[in-house]
Amino acid sequence: MGMRAAKHGNDRERLRALPWSNIETSLNENGWARVPRVLDARQCASLRAFYPDDQRFRSRVDMEKHRFGKGEYKYFADPLPPLVRSLRRAFYGPLARIANRWQACLGRTDRFPGTLTAFTRQCALRGQPRPTPLLLRYEAGGYNCLHQDLYGDIAFPLQVAFVLSRRNRDYEGGEFILVEQRPRAQSRADAFALERGEAIIFPNRERPVRGARGYHRVQTRHGVSRIHRGTRMTFGLIFHDAK
């Protein structure tokens, strides 16, 4: 138990040491930030291995049934596995500081708490007590329609996705897609071929963009392009809980 606790402590320290200034610059300038080699092969395998164990999850969603795309995903149940809990806590603190600067840019007075514990407590008080980290699985022909992950009145403005499978070995296709709709302009799309263990940080719903008259809101949606071959698995890290 002590060795396991120390290992997750080391993971948290490593994540806190990520180049957060560069990450924030990329989020502000591009609307996304890629972070390579966040998870190693062992951690990716550990997360993938949870998928068959339904006792680890609170719900399963058939995407085709709901016209969300083609594939399926499962939301983790409490208590979250230690790696999931550690990643969620480690990413929340630095991202909350970025989120609060975004709040100020948009002229909003409310701020996100400095700790994930305080934030999820706020979610629970607003009727959002269910955890939202999830695993997604796509087979050949699968895809995810453009969407926003909103589960109630409270929504944290940033989230993280990690690819757990090897591109061009375990699967082909399946690019991560991010689309921005700027005021009085056509939509802009970015496509990312992510490597195993790589993370992409992106807006949950909107972000501030500086214009000639100050900052304005830009709406974003995300999805996954069609899988051409194989199986692609993703771990999604969402910080606000659900109703």
C-alpha positions, 0 to 999 in steps of 0.5 A: 500500500505504501509503495502504491501511494508513493507511486501515485504521489510521484505521478502527481508531482510529474504532472504538476511539473508539466510546462503549464505556461506553454500549455496556457499559451497554446490554449489562449492562442490556438484553443487547444494544447497537446501534451505528449507522453503523459501516460506510459504504456503500463498506465494506458494498459491499466486504464484499458483493462478496466473496460470489461469490469462493469462493476467499475462503472456507473453507466454505459452508453451505446452511442448509435442508439442515441445518435451520438455516433458509433461506439460506446462509452462508460462512466466510472463509478465512485470510488474512482480507481487511484490512477483516475483520481490522481490524474483528475486531481493533478490536472484540476489545480493548474487548469483551474488557474487558467479557467479563472483567468478566462473567467476574468477575460469574459467579465465574469465574477465567479471563480473556480475553487483551488482544489478538486474536492471543493469544486466537486462539493459545489457540484454536489450542492447543485445536484451534480453528484455523479463522477464523469471520467470515462472510457470510450471504445470505438471499433472500425466504422466508429466515430463520435459526433461533434458535441459538448460535455455538459451535465448540469448548471455547473461546467468546468471550461476545460477537459482532457482526452488521452488516447490509450491505443497505438495509432497505425498499429491498434487502429487507423483513422480516429482523429480527434476533431475540435471545431470553433464557431467564431462570431460572424465567421465560418467554423474552423476545424482542427484534426489531431492524430494523437499518439498513445499516452498523449493528452489534448486539453481543450475547451468544454464549451467556450473560450475567450478570444481577444478581438479589436474591442476586447475579449469575446466568447468562441463556442467549441465542439469536439468529436472523433473522426471515423475509425478505418481499422482496429480498436481505439480506446480513449480516457476522458477527464471531465472535472464537473460531475453530472446530475 
